[in-house]
Amino acid sequence: MSNHFDYMPKPEGWVPPQPEPPVPEEIVTPIETPPEPPTSEPVPVSDAPVQPEDNTPLEHFITRCANIISWVFVPLLMPVYGIILIFSLSFLSYAPFHTKLVFTLIVFGANFIVPMLLVLLLKKLGMIDDIGLNGRRERLIPYIITIVCLAGTGLFLYLKMAPLWVAMFYAGGALAGAINLIVNFRWKISAHAAGIAGLVAMLIQVIKEGPSSEGMVWWIVGAILTAGLLGSARIWLGRHTLLQVLAGSAVGFLSVWSLSLL
């Protein structure tokens, strides 16, 4: 419908009203919602060292040999090697075969079978990630287990009237384990190096106690070379530094040697 005001006469100076501009709509800036945190728990980071990658066939071969050496001379087997060498090289080699067999089996069961079963149980319970115990924080309970087993073996041999230096070899191993346990709270030390060094100290004590088997000097030289090979293998695998290997060797040798002097 037309507006009649448009056809009516207008006063002088009259200006038609201007249409008001449209009011712009308020611009609303969307608020970004922060992303929701992940629902899954963060994966704990292990303190175990990462083994370096092998770039050549030679490096792969050396790494494989280093792993074999590390497992052949695992610390849990050092007490067993010790009793075998004692019955083979010292004057105790004249003991009856069945006596040597029984004592060797007892040492093997107490210092290898029992600790290994407990380590496997810890792994099944999720308390450790690797049975090789390469992480420093994973070694606390296994250290306690091995210390108790070594100390118990030393006490058992002492009660069975074994020579005092034989019992002290295992007591020295327990002492080395206790020192390593304390150091392990702040710094990783080589238990492999401590074990083989304790074996070297025991072989020296065999000569001292006499009579011993011929060629004992070569047995000691071979043990020292084996200790160097084992330490090199641990360094190659990235499990320890040179300083950690040397520290472990000092702890193992001095612990067994000092108690053997009693």
Stockholm file with secondary structure:
# STOCKHOLM 1.0

chainA/1-262         MSNHFDYMPKPEGWVPPQPEPPVPEEIVTPIETPPEPPTSEPVPVSDAPVQPEDNTPLEHFITRCANIISWVFVPLLMPVYGIILIFSLSFLSYAPFHTKLVFTLIVFGANFIVPMLLVLLLKKLGMIDDIGLNGRRERLIPYIITIVCLAGTGLFLYLKMAPLWVAMFYAGGALAGAINLIVNFRWKISAHAAGIAGLVAMLIQVIKEGPSSEGMVWWIVGAILTAGLLGSARIWLGRHTLLQVLAGSAVGFLSVWSLSLL
#=GR chainA/1-262 SS CCCGGGTSCCCTTCCCCCCCCCCCCCCCCCCCCCCCCCSSCCCCCCCSCCCCCCCSHHHHHHHHHHHHHHHHTCGGGHHHHHHHHHHHHSGGGGSCHHHHHHHHHHHHIIIIIHHHHHHHHHHHTTSCSCTTCCSGGGGHHHHHHHHHHHHHHHHHHHHTTCCHHHHHHHHHHHHHHHHHHHHHTTSCCCHHHHHHHHHHHHHHHHHHHCCCCTTHHHHHHHHHHHHHHHHHHHHHTTSCCHHHHHHHHHHHHHHHHHHHTC
#=GC SS_cons         CCCGGGTSCCCTTCCCCCCCCCCCCCCCCCCCCCCCCCSSCCCCCCCSCCCCCCCSHHHHHHHHHHHHHHHHTCGGGHHHHHHHHHHHHSGGGGSCHHHHHHHHHHHHIIIIIHHHHHHHHHHHTTSCSCTTCCSGGGGHHHHHHHHHHHHHHHHHHHHTTCCHHHHHHHHHHHHHHHHHHHHHTTSCCCHHHHHHHHHHHHHHHHHHHCCCCTTHHHHHHHHHHHHHHHHHHHHHTTSCCHHHHHHHHHHHHHHHHHHHTC
//
